[in-house]
Amino acid sequence: MVVYLSGIHDNTDENEILRLKIHLLNLGCTIITPEDKELEKHSWSENLRLRMNFLQSSSAIYMIPNWKESVMARIELTVAMDDSMPQCFSTEDIKELITTLDG
């Protein structure tokens, strides 16, 4: 399962993200983190377009705690909801989704 991490912003705890990534990898997930792609080097519209491409190639969106502080995360969640993509707000949500997909 490919999980798109959304909501990382300047105030996000990097150690928390690292722990989350390790946990998701241990669950067998592939992770797409737009911030790791250095999209900020692009214009805002190109950044958004690239993010939407990554999002559309994902199986689920995972909303990082405090995601509401990020305008981009709000846009990403709206697109995911419009596409009926599973939305996860905790690792328990991911585990449940994996179980559902396996069964």
Steps between C-alpha positions, in 0.01 A plus 500: 500500500629844406438760770521874429606699808325836515523792738871529569584865567767711670376414851483124442724292728752328270551217751127434502500476121800267504328271754184502286694415184676210673168372631338520156798328336478222761134456401615450141390839368671703234512865605472812289606813685474808276740694722771243422460578129621863544188635333551841660755568224208522258237769460193462721286376212764250383546384860124442523487317166784267600340433838171408332685256272664334801170495688314340210760223485441418869266252667425715807575839650636525853439831675783597734389641839449877472437465126241777525787750528595426138298650215648242264387216726145634493510500121647149493234367737223658292635336184533164678142527624375592151680193363356280781855417611528350848600763756706399801559709810682241712710189462196305619313629194783369280498160672124474455528597134773241438285234668203601285705484180648162592162345574 
